[in-house]
């Protein structure tokens, strides 16, 4: 079984977007860290406050997939859907860049 890692940035374009992240992030972190298969979930705010450095690791593609499904269907996913992401996802020896379009 191969672990899945996500590294990247959540990029706010305004103080309003930063406020959305600040309101919803604590619960998102709590829920994610409690998920079966979550090995690491770290989110750190940059010095300017508008960029968040994200580092995730899940024990398997299945665990990562369940996490992604929960995020998409949950409050965090809805609240932050329009905020830009720049992520690289690695599974085993495969890497892919994920840059969802802004809503």
C-alpha positions as CSV (number, residue, x, y, z in Angstrom):
1,X,0.0,0.0,0.0
2,X,1.4,3.4,-1.0
3,X,1.0,6.6,1.0
4,X,-0.4,9.7,-0.6
5,X,1.1,13.1,0.2
6,X,-0.1,16.6,-0.7
7,X,2.1,19.6,-0.5
8,X,1.2,23.1,-1.6
9,X,-0.5,26.4,-0.9
10,X,-3.9,27.8,-0.3
11,X,-3.7,31.4,-1.7
12,X,-6.1,34.0,-0.6
13,X,-6.6,37.1,-2.7
14,X,-8.1,39.3,-0.1
15,X,-8.5,39.9,3.6
16,X,-12.1,38.6,3.2
17,X,-10.8,35.3,1.9
18,X,-8.3,35.1,4.7
19,X,-11.2,35.7,7.2
20,X,-13.1,32.7,5.7
21,X,-10.0,30.5,6.2
22,X,-9.5,31.7,9.7
23,X,-13.1,31.0,10.6
24,X,-13.3,27.5,9.1
25,X,-9.7,26.1,9.4
26,X,-9.7,25.0,13.1
27,X,-12.6,22.7,12.6
28,X,-11.3,21.4,9.3
29,X,-7.9,20.6,10.9
30,X,-9.7,18.8,13.8
31,X,-11.9,16.7,11.5
32,X,-9.0,15.8,9.2
33,X,-6.6,14.7,11.9
34,X,-9.4,12.5,13.3
35,X,-9.9,10.7,9.9
36,X,-8.8,7.1,9.7
37,X,-5.6,6.9,7.6
38,X,-4.5,10.5,8.3
39,X,-0.8,10.4,9.1
40,X,-0.1,14.2,8.9
41,X,-2.1,17.3,8.4
42,X,-0.4,20.6,8.8
43,X,-1.5,24.1,7.7
44,X,0.6,27.1,8.5
45,X,-0.2,30.8,7.7
46,X,2.6,32.7,5.9
47,X,4.0,36.0,7.2
48,X,1.7,38.1,5.0
49,X,-1.3,36.1,6.1
50,X,-2.8,35.5,2.7
51,X,-1.0,32.3,1.8
52,X,-1.3,29.0,3.8
53,X,1.3,26.2,3.5
54,X,-0.4,22.8,3.4
55,X,1.2,19.4,4.1
56,X,-0.8,16.2,4.2
57,X,0.0,12.6,4.3
58,X,-2.5,9.7,4.2
59,X,-1.7,6.0,4.6
60,X,-3.4,5.0,1.2
61,X,-5.1,6.3,-1.8
62,X,-8.4,5.1,-0.3
63,X,-7.9,7.1,2.9
64,X,-6.9,10.2,0.8
65,X,-10.0,9.7,-1.4
66,X,-12.3,9.5,1.6
67,X,-10.7,12.7,2.9
68,X,-11.2,14.5,-0.4
69,X,-14.9,13.4,-0.6
70,X,-15.5,14.6,3.0
71,X,-13.9,18.0,2.2
72,X,-15.9,18.4,-1.0
73,X,-19.2,17.7,0.7
74,X,-18.4,19.5,4.0
75,X,-18.5,23.1,5.3
76,X,-14.8,23.7,4.6
77,X,-15.1,22.7,1.0
78,X,-18.2,24.9,0.4
79,X,-16.7,27.9,2.3
80,X,-13.4,27.8,0.5
81,X,-14.4,26.6,-2.9
82,X,-13.4,29.9,-4.5
83,X,-10.0,30.2,-2.9
84,X,-7.0,29.3,-5.2
85,X,-5.0,26.2,-4.5
86,X,-1.6,25.2,-5.9
87,X,-0.9,21.6,-4.8
88,X,1.3,18.7,-5.8
89,X,0.0,15.2,-4.9
90,X,2.4,12.3,-4.8
91,X,1.6,8.6,-4.5
92,X,4.5,6.3,-4.7
93,X,6.6,7.4,-7.6
94,X,3.8,9.4,-9.2
95,X,3.4,13.2,-8.9
96,X,0.6,15.4,-10.2
97,X,-0.1,19.1,-9.9
98,X,-3.6,20.1,-8.8
99,X,-4.7,23.6,-9.5
100,X,-8.5,23.8,-9.2
101,X,-10.0,26.7,-11.0
102,X,-11.5,29.5,-9.0
103,X,-15.3,29.5,-8.7
